[in-house]
Amino acid sequence: MTDKYKGILYKTLLLSALFTLLLSYSVSAQVDTVNGTVMDAQSDETLPGVNISIKGTTSGTSTDLDGTYSLNIQSLSDTLVFSYIGYQTLEIPVDGRTYIDATLTQQAFLGEEMVVVGYGTQRRSDITSAVSVIDITDVGERPITTASSLLQGQAAGVVVRQTTGTPGQEMEINIRGIGSLGAGSEPLYVIDGFPVGTSMGQNINPTDIESITVLKDAASTAIYGARGSNGVIQITTKLADMDEVSISFNATSGVQNIPNSRRTPMMNGVEFSQFKKESFMDKIRNFEGREPDIDEVPMSFRYPEETQYSTDWMNEILNQNASFQNYNMTVGAGSGSIRSLVSVGYTNQQGAVIETGFERFNARANLNGDINDNISVGWNLAGSFSREEYAPTSGRDAIIGSAMWADPREPVFNDDGSYNAYVGGNDGIFGTPNLVMELTEMDRNRNTADLTSNGYLQISFLNNFQFKSSVNASIVNGRQKEFRPSYLAGRGFDSPPPREAYQNESHNETVKTSTDQLLTYTKSIGSHDITTLAGFSAQEETWKRLSASGNEYPDDIVRFLNVAETVDAGSSEESWSLLAYFGRFNYAFQDKYLLSATYRQEGSSRFGTNNKWGNFPAASLGWRISEETFIPDFTWLTDLMLRGSWGITGNNNIGNYTSFSSMAPSNYVLGGNYVTGQVLSSFGNPDLGWEQSNEVNFGMDLALFESKMTLTAEYYRKITTDMLLPVRIPVISGFQNTFSNIGEIENKGLEFNLGYRTSVNNFNIRTNFNIGFNRNKVLDIGGDNDEIRNGGLYGPNNVSVPGRPIGMLHGFKMLGIFNTQEEIDAAPTQSGAHPGVYIYEDTNGDGEISYDTEDMVEIGNPHPNFVWGFNLGGDFKKFDLSLMITGAQGYDLYRQIEKTSLNMDGVFNLAQVAENRWRSADNPGNGYIATSDGWQWQREANSRYVYDASHAWLKNLTLGYTFSGTNNIMNDIRLYASADNLLLITSYPGNNPEVNQLGGINPGVDDETYPVPRTLSLGAVINF
Amino acid sequence: MKNNIILFKLALMLTLISCSDDFLVKTDPTNLVEDNFYQTETHIEQAVNGVYSQLQGIISNQWQYNEFITDNTTLHFNIPNRGQGPALEAIEYWNINASTGNINNLYNSIYQAMVNINTTLGHLQDATFDETAVQKFESELKFLRAYYYFHLVQYFGDVIIITEPVDSPSSAWTFERQPIEDVYALIESDLKDAVSGAHDYDAPAGRVTKGAALSLLGKVYLTKKEYDDAIQTLDQVLLMDYELLMSYADVFDPQNKNHKESIFDVQFQGGNELGEHSNFIYTFAPRESVGAVIDFSGENGGGWNIPTLDIIDLYEVDDLRKEVSLNEGYTSLDDEWVPVPYITKYHHKHSERGQTDDNWPVLRYADVLLMLAEAINEELGPTVDAYDYLNQVRTRAGLDDLNNLNQDTFRDAVLQERRIELAFENHRWFDLKRTNTPEELAQFLNAYGETARSNPTTPRGSIPFGVSDYVFQPHEALFPIPANQILINNELTQNPGY
């Protein structure tokens, strides 16, 4: 966004704020007082502490110990709202009265609300499968840009990780473990009934979200067929509240910083020179057995204290107090036959690294209404535009890694004020571009614009039938541009400037359409409740790309392809489609015995011709024990339900055209002329199909003390088979491998969700603790000794073998450091070892550590024993407080970056801890850092680089205060202060224990990425 | 209006259902897939071109299995880097085992070419375009199939015969190795089909012609020791327009490619960005020659396929072919003589670094003449005709005619003439196998091996030979079936001795 636009926006906001203030001074006086008593409907006892508010405002009071109240109202046409924990909320219009008694009915339990499930909604208490409802109100007003943050720490078994601090980046979400070896483990996102894919995208405005439900087990996701096996996340956006006109405005502004505790202390210029000098001299001492002469030391580090510059490159590229801003305005008009909600939002998040950032505009209009008693319609239209300034930040060869290892003895700017363009490249230190210069001088940006429309028409007929037809469409346009001027050094090692300028530019367009036709039949006969659904769904998605790159620019001023000397361009297109027929049958007897069964038949363009259609059945049963007559009527027992479910789901992320034999050009010369030729390049497999998961789930829902305390427990076991993996085939087929549906993995686990809410006088507390234990195991990969290995001698190694969890960390087992030649001679042979290098375990017992992967064993488990979340919300009078802590316990990360930051060759700057390295038998250091005398037996994948990453992270703390409105125009203002990522408790030395650099089936690798900032913000919500 | 909306939705729904099968058919719009290819004459032509193009990769590596393994060439020993052992040195020193990577590559590359031949032939069955064109395509494909099986059977003995593409991955496990005779039966029948439908002599250069099919069929008969058939077949080639060029150098000069002596060449094209160039000399030039051999600054060769002292010594004085075929060393940029020999047959000036214009000769007229001389001698002894064919080749090389030989000495003379005339053209291994039993081959090669060990062509520094280097055992006349193919399909048998 240009500054001009920013200016206009600020002015608009300021004006509206002023306007608001002016209006709020046009006070109108209170007119009357209402009195009364509140009683329990069953026992006729009076109820103390019942909240009474005036509808549409926050002004209110509560009953005293005798259950009586007195409340000032502004108009005798107001409506009073009586609410009390464990009771059904009651609304009573004043209708000119001044004395109103109320009787409240106890809620059976907290189960009356409707929950969004696959192709419909269900009463929460009727759900017999594993479904988590994300409590959005509890999340508070956090300074977040991505809606995926809302899921953090909220539900057991839903692991949400912020793998990097890149502005605007989606969280990595995983439900019930890594569910696939070949097709990805991301859940399906369904937004307002539209299955949008395995990412919710960066462009949803979190403020627009009304509810999120997570469908976790197969019984709840099987109705999404071949996209259900990794769970489904259902998101619905807000509609206007009935009979209310409201305007809500919120603004948040904050600053982001990378705390020192999340940075690796690196050597400064003097320290690095000192290291270079010591390393040089130690080699002579240890290999030549003599004391070196100071004159032998190269001049550039002979006198470390005379080192001219000392640059902390990380500090130079960090953007201290990076700003965060978020504004939203929502207008709801809920009266009349057509109700509308319109919202606009603007978010601007500067990156914690300079010259990076994310900015987004959102607009949404959600309309719904009734044409007559039988026909209703709805239409949601949402558009957004985001702009991202990005930089490569993942891995030691990218910006963050380079900032660690760049030579600290060089300045950012030369004495004449110009950039020092090339850092390092002498004294054997790798050369790198000046990172500040690269970030500042390179153009790298990405724009995404999208427009989504969801429309439906619903017809009720013959009392029990309802037909709903919906059409969804979305278009996403992405544009990316990157220009590297000639005066920058090249990314990677030793590429001094000037170089050939280059540019990449690409344009993607994704068009998604879907339609659902749903017919519902609902009938209650006595104690029997039946709901059936029959549906048909079709979806199609097409992705197009146009890309071009240019080389050799005459100057670095004009940065467009038309001036490039050479231009390469290409275009491509991909598309898939699916059709599905499905049904659901729900039956309840006396709300005591519940049964639900679903069935889906799905066809997909992705599957081979012999396997076009798949069947996905599921069933679940619930038994509400607390309703049984043989259970005594304990007052403390509000509800107890046991449930069990089973279902088959699929994963169709197997690529769009994998089942085809494809051709590749292979040209020749005939008759002296170049001729086009084609050869087969892959082996088609017409049998190719989806991955299949078979899952059972047992659950218990318990509510105690009038639902003040709730406990949900789940056990699940999911077996995934037919994974899409490359298999070797006899070459006489013409190919060495092909994709096939093979292999088997298991995920099983326990999940607990404990909630407690209470209200003491004016003090309300809500807490939620959730914890998930997942165990995953590869059962089969298609051969006895087969393994899937990523990595080699120097690691990181992620190895999946039958009988063990997916992607375990492999390497040598490091036992210590050889102190003397005698120790080396006595140990199993490590060819070429000298004192100061690591001792590895001879795991195969052949007396030799062979210089390959033979002696490597499991050295770490990247899967946590358990992942937990704790949420606390409380309010006292007009103050409110919320906090969220997330944690994961018992897992390892492989700190790959230490191969660089503790690379004793002295070709990179080193971490300060390298001062504790082994230098001689008398000066052996801390026992974890090898000598600078060589490199072998140091940097091979080994257990020394494995760290426990167990952690607890105070993700958010928010304190708010609400000013009640004093007139009809403004209802209230809530002011709040919030801190994100406030406190991290861990022994892990890296910047982020949630890092997952390689992802997928190669978890637990940290080669340094964009650090996660701590954000402090202030905000206000104004409701009119 | 409301009703209209409902009707529209219902119509939409019904439309989608009724055309559901079409709705689920998606082919890759960006890349060709088999299902939408092989439909028209143009497609088939492109598929055939693709089959031809796979010759380029295979021929570029064939020196390893036909020259390097023999007494013709060796390697420019790399003293500091001993990492090439398992891949290439195993071939030079006859240490091949079932895991030798380059044998695996050889086996894979041939079957990977075969699938394109078989698939195209299959689609040709349903072709509806011009019958003559169909016949010509079929002839070209069958020639190439025979060519590949002829190589497979000579390298590996019994091999899996596959003449149709497998229809699913699992059926790739149902094939067994077939006896040598059956392989030859397929080769003969394919070549006879190729002869009958083939292009004439004046077909575009590079295409399989009748002459090529007859020459290869003649060679198959010769290999099977069916001399009468060989003579009759090869005699037909004599009637065509082929002739020996006056100058041996012109035979290999890219300026002159696809000349009257060439019967079948693998085509390459340098001097442009189309990617169809060759780069043989970059493999064959001495290492560390830094621009002294290949005329680009700093350019080194691979140091592979280095002519042995054994073959260099074999050239008769005055043999004009020697300087065309090889150099005994080169003058370095520092003006020093470096006695590392290298092949010059494929060394010609070229404008782009790494992109040469040289074709690779597969069948040429001199080969036909020498095959005829060999066949006649075996069938009838050294007749006038046999002498004539042999001496035609010698005359062009500037050598005196041979005469007064008996059948045995004539046989030796032809073999030696083939070794020199066709040097470094990938004939030697099959010539040795054809004219020797495995035991004789072992005896012959071990004799060579002893001299090679005592007087290596290039210096080895202080690195000694391994015990098994240059020791040839009779079973090694056949290559092993690659171990990983047996690993995948353990029904597959291995050759004896491995």
Interface residues (C-beta under 8 A of the other chain):
Chain A: I371 I375 L457 I459 S469 V471 T515 Q517 F536 A538 E540 S571 S572 E573 E574 S575 W576 S577 L578 L579 G603 S604 S605 R606 K612 N656 Y657 F660 S661 S662 M663 A664 S666 N667 Y668 V669 L670 G671 G672 N673 Y674 V675 T676 G677 Q678 V679 L680 F683 G684 N685 P686 D687 V727 R728 I729 P730 V731 I732 S733 G734 F735 Q736 T738 S740
Chain B: K2 I5 I6 K9 L12 M13 L16 I17 S20 F23 L24 V25 K26 T27 D28 P29 T30 N31 L32 V33 E34 D35 F37 H43 Q46 A47 V48 N49 G50 V51 Y52 S53 Q54 Q56 Y107 N108 Y111 Q112 M114 V115 N116 N118 T119 I160 I162 P165 V166 S168 P169 A172 W173 F175 P204 A205 G206 R207 N258 Q267 F268 Q269 N272 L274 G275 E276 N484 Q485 I488 N489 L492
